[in-house]
Amino acid sequence: MTLTIVSLLPRLQNTNGDAENARVLATRARWAGLDATVVEAETAAQLPPRVDAIVLGSGSDSSLDESRELLLTMHDEFRRWGTEGVPILSIGTGWELLSWGIELASGRSIEGLGILPGRSVPRANRVTGDVVVKSPRFGMLVGFENHARDYVGAEASPLGRIRAGHGNGRDSGQEGAVMGDVHGTHLHGPVLAKNPVFADRLLETMAARAGLEYVVGERAQTVDAYASAARAAQLAAAGVSES
Amino acid sequence: MRYAPAILVGRLTRFAARLRKPGGGSAVPGLVVNRIAPKYLKRTLSGFPQGLVVVSGSSGKSTTTKMLVAILRAHGVDVFTNPSTANISQGLTSALLEQADWQGRVPGDVAVLEMDEGHGALVMQGVDARVVCLTNVMVDQIDRFHDSEMVASMLARIAARAGESIVVNADDAYLERLAARVQPGVAVHRFGVTDAVLAASPRGLGYTETSDVRLSSGTDVLVETVDGASAVLDDAGASVSIGLPARGVHYAVDAAAAYATAKAVLGDRFSSSTAADALSAIPAVFGRGERTTVRGHDVEFVLVQNPASYQLNVDSIAPGTEQIMFAIGSDVRDPSYFWPTDAGSLGRVSIVSGSKSAEAALMLAYDGVEIDRVEPDLGTAVDAFLAMPAPASGVKTIVFTADAMRRTRAHLGLAGAE
């Protein structure tokens, strides 16, 4: 039994290294003694028969239409994964494309796949910088945000509350959107490596669905000490305590 | 006479800055002159008899600029150029002041400037260039340049200042699109690599988007083959053998860029053999693969500036190199964009340091690299690394970002820490 993690559209949707979260999941699964593999899929035809988790990273605005066309060919699969409880992590424009839609500054709208509630709307200025989010499921999350749009309509089911940074904006005080095991977030880059609790919750779900048990591996504990140090530096800079 | 008072004030400021920090260069005199004589920079840059040549792009602009200057000088042209650390407005003015007479006039037939892609668009407002050479579009510090579109649009603004020609990397799809929109009357010259050279780089050349087709032999300057630190260029069908300052396809591409730009600048005066000799005589580029002796050890310094150079440089570290130190400094605000790279070939790293040491260690660990020690304090880490007995295989190798490089060199009392 091999856990299969799909990295979706890595060619277009890996601007900030977000797609590497697929590798983080597979690596942690292997450290726990489980078989795991990452399959990169640019089209529906490249999807493997069994899917245990999906990672969809962020791209640039110029690739929104192209990525949307590709994702639309997997619309049924997305609905099924969402219903069946396959963990999905979507980041930045990847998340926006799974939402109800994207309103561009030009006035044009792009219809999303409607997998996650809410839509993204333009903001006056791009925000970039550290983010700290207190999540009821995953504890204190740290990351980096870089986006030119806010997100509205996820007020009933955010990933967590903002402790530092902007997040969804529009004075919501919230970050991200969650629906079952489908997650959308602005937290760019290796969010699962920096937030091992987040990674491990997803891995526990994946393992349980596959009839396996996930116990954090020994190597992960060594590596998580680096994550702890990185988190401590970021939390200190943001003036937020870990608890 | 117009600028004599401003030049005098700039000189006095420079004198004061040197009293404060002996031996150091400073951007402060430039800042002062830009404030009291805001048109000085534009007028001086536009005033060279054979015009202004600008080199910009995400990566390779320092090397390309050095190569271009060497080729032009070998042709007997008197060139004014800026040190690569002075590629933004106040630094440029400071560099001009270094050479200026009391009226602010700077000697030289032609100016060749390396221009920061972020500040260049602003500096170039109102400045007329003859030739603009663009190297490539890569995503650099992600929090500074949010995406490739932004880099490309800034380069387009610099390119729009070219009155005679632009020289672009034909393998970079962003630059090809930019070249398609050049104003009427402005010529487009191209350089690039052959299919075989591209195929020999399994990870590609690092451009955000590589063009679908290569240039064909005949009209432009092509990198035909690369063999270690030597390469063969195809200049409109004729083979030109050159030596490179170090191993690597990216140096060959930089050489092709400089060669093509020199051709555009010199026209009929250009000699391919003079250019080839000048390129082959260029010493190793500072910081990248630089070998030096420190505290009785051979040490190799490897500078990484963006994911592409990181991958190329990591791949070029000999397998089995026993002692490697990694230092990522505060110049990398968020290392996320380095994650698509793979440093797994290193196997083991002795020390990870710098203000982003924890994030660097995390990234290396997920690449499967074993880490012996994480020491955020760079001075402590450098001392500990150099105190280790000489390695049984390979040389002590320090991989660092620009900020960590400056701090390391300052700590060791080496030149070029500024």
Interface residues (C-beta under 8 A of the other chain):
Chain A: N14 T15 N16 G17 D18 A19 E20 R23 V24 T27 S60 D61 S62 R126 T128 G129 D130 F144 N146 A148 H188 G189 P190 A193 K194 T222 V223 Y226 A227 A229 A230 A232 A233
Chain B: V139 I142 D143 H146 D147 S148 E149 D334 P335 S336 Y337 F338 W339 P340 S357 A358 E359 A361 L362 M363 A365 Y366 I371 V374
